[in-house]
Structures are given as structure tokens and as C-alpha cells.
């Protein structure tokens, strides 16, 4: 069965709308996800981020962890992410892992994610893994220029993850850029919608929210925007 046929079959039997939000590092995936959540009533959206599912590397020495390629699909435990998406679709809660980006290890504690009418999966490589890609009812690719993505990544890694400028540049040139060109950019062809990373991109958010409301109108009353006087 083709991917399109699988999606049609899944939609007939599912009560939840699963959205994939992909794009390069620093493209604005999280911002778009937040805007979608803000436009819907509270408690209607569950979010899974592929970054939470990096493979556990606690058995490695720190020096070995620092040398790993975190921008290759093999760095992520996609099998677990797929199982969690399937469970949420069936209405079952999941205990999602969390990842420490300073020590490059998976944390001991997990976080419970409850099933919601809309499930958003976010990550740079989520369209590169076919079993996960087949789970999405809607695929969104957020596109941004390379210089903008680099600046955003530098700001995040230096301020939030305590990394040096030199380390960030080495990683970008060594793995981030080549892996983007090999695995991320080509998946744009798998997207149903390509969203330019314009801030704010309210038109794109409105269009996506309208698609969600049409898909499950009985479960998603639109937020009313106060009229201006």
C-alpha cells in the first residue's frame, strides 16, 4: 500500500489528527508549534519533540559523547517515538524521555504526555524516517535561510546549552550543515505545506488551524477574537 493509501486508511479509523513539523535547525519549528497551540483551546494539543528521543549514551565516556554525530537519523530512537505516537493516537498516555544536552545523556526521569485531539511531532529529521512519516496526517516543513538558521542555533547553544562559539561552529561545519543537506533538505519534498520562516507568519498559522478545525470541527471550537471597537 502506498503512503497516501495508508494515510487514508488511518484517517478513517482514527479520531486524532497527527501533524509533523519538520525543518532545519533554527528554522522556527517550535515557534510555529507554539502559535498553533495558542490558537486552539487549552488542552487540545499534545507535543512530542524528536530531540527528547536521542539515544541514551550514559555508557560512553564524555569525550566519546562529544564526538557523536547528533544530526544523523541514527542518533534518534525513532522506534520508541513511533510507538509513542501510535499509543497517543489510540488514546493512551505515554511517558516520554528527556535529554540533557550538556552531558549528552538521557535523563532518568520521564514526563507523562496525555492524548489530545491534535498531536504535533516536531524535529529536524522526522520526515527522514519512513515509519514515523507514515503516521502524519499533515506534514509541515518550516523553511529558513541558512544564515538565519545558523544565527539562531548559535544563540540557543551558547545561551541555553553552555557551549563555546568555537565548539558551535565546529559542530555546524562538521555535521549540522552536511547532514542538513543530506537528510533534512530533501524531505521538503515529503511536505504537504512549506511555511516560510517569516516572523510572525500569522497567515500560515491561520491556514493550519483552519485545517485542524475542518478535520475535527466537533472537538475544536475556534477561539473567538475580540472585536476591535
N, C-alpha and C positions, 0 to 999 in steps of 0.2 A: 504494500500500500504506500502511496506517495505521502509526503509530509502534509500536503494540502488535504488529502483524504483523511489522514489521521486527525488533523485539527477539526474537520467537520464532525467526525465520529465522536471526538472528545467533547465538543461543544454540546452535542445533543444529550450527552449523559452527565454533563457537569453543571453545577449550579454556581460555580465561581469563575471569575474572569482573571486569567493569569497573564500578566504583562511582563515582558522582558525589556529592560532599559540598558542598552549597551553603548559603547563609545570609548574612545581613547582616554588615558589617564588625564584627569583635569579638564575633561570636556564639558562638565556640567550635569552629569547624570544625577547626582544627589540633589542638586538644586531643582531639576525638573521633577524628580520624585516628590520632594517636599511641596512643590507647587500643586501637584496633583492631589496629594493628601489634604492640603489646606482648602482645596476647592470642594471637597466632599465632606459629608457629616463625620463627626468624630467616631472612631472605632470601625470604620468601614474598610480600611486598608491594612494588610499585613505586609511587611517588608522583609525580604531576605537579601543580604549582600554577599556576593561571592567572596569578598575579602575575609569574611568570617570563616571560610572553609579552607584556608590554606592548610596544607598537610602539617601534621604535628612533627616537629623536628627536635623535640626535647632530648632525643637520644644522641644528637650531634653536639660536638663542641661548638662554642660560639663562633670560632674562626671559620668552621665549615658552613655554619648557617649564613654567615655574611657573604659567602661565595656562591650561594644558590641563585638560580635564575627564577625570580618570582613573577616574571611576565610571560612564562611559558604555560600552556594549559596543564602540563603535568604537575604544576605546583599546587593545584587546587584539587580537593577531594570531591570531584563532581558527582561521584556515585552517591555520596551522602546528601548533597544538595538536591539531586533529583528525587531521592526518597522523601526528603522533607517537603518538596513541592507537591509530590503526589499525595502525601498524608494531609497536607493543608487543603488540597482540592477535595479530599474525601471528608473534610470536616474534623480532622484530628489535629490537636495541638502538637507542636514539635519543640524539642529542647535544642536550640541552636548553639553551636560553638562560638567562642570569641577568640581573637588572635591578638597577641602582644607584638606590635611592630617594632618595639625597641629590642626585645630579646629574640624575636623571630621564633616564638613558640606558641602553641595553642594553650589558652588558659584552662585551668582546671574546672572553673565554673561554667555553666551553660545558662542561656536565657530562654525562657519559655515564650514562644510566639503562638498566639491563638489564631484559629482560622477566621478569615473575614471574607466578605463577598468579593473583594478585589485583593489579589496577591501580586505584589511587584517584586521581581527579582532583578537586582542591579549588579553590574560588573563588566569589566572590560572584555572578558573572554566568554561570556555566557552564550553567544551565538556560535562560537567555535566548537562547542561540544554538542553533537547532534542529538543524543538522548535528552539533553536539557532543552535544546532549541525546540524540540517537538512538543514540549509542554506548554509553549506560549500561544495564547490566543491572539496576542498582539505583540509585534516586535518593533521596538523604537530604537533608533540609532541617533545619538546626540553627536553632532559633528562640530569640531572646533579646529582652528588653525594650529599648526604645530607649535608656534611661538607662544600662543596663549596657553596651550596645554602645559608646556614646559614651565612657564612662569607660575602657573597655579600649583603645579607639582612641587616646585622648589619652595614656594611659600608654605605649603602643607607639611612637607617633610622636615623642613628646618624648624618651623614653629611648633608643630604638633608631635613630631617623632624624634626630635633632638638630633638630627643628622647634620653633618657639616656640608657646606656648599660644595666642597671638592668631592665628597662621597656621593652627593646627589647627581653631580654632573657625570661622574664616572659610571654610575648605575644607568643614567639616562642614555649615554652613548654606548655602553656595553650591552645592555639588554632591553631597556624600555623602548627605544626607537626601533631597533631591528625586529623585536617581537611585535610591535605595533604594525609594522609594515608587512610582516609575515602572517600574523594570526588575527589581528584586530581589524585593520582597514578592509581586508577582503570581505569580512562578514557584513559590511554595509549592504552588500547585495542581498542579504537574507532579511533585511528590514522591511516592514510594511510602511513605516514612516521614518523619514530622516528629518531631524529637528536641528536647525542651525543654532549654535550656542550664542544667541543674542540675549542679553540681559536687560530688562526682563522680556521674555518671549511669551507674552500673555496669549497671543493668538494660538500658538501651538498648544499651550495648556488647555485653553478653552475647547479646542478641537478634540483633544484626547479625552477630556472629561465628558464631552458630548457623546463620544463613542462608548464610554463606560455606562453612561446613563441609558443609552439606547440598548445596550446589551443586557442590563439588569434594571430597567426602569422602576419596577415594583420595590426594589431594595435600596434604591439610591435617590431619594428626593433631593433635588438640587438646592444648594444653599441660596437663599434669597439675598440679592444685593440691595441694600437700602437705596431708595431713590434720592437723588440729589434735589434739594429744594432751591 
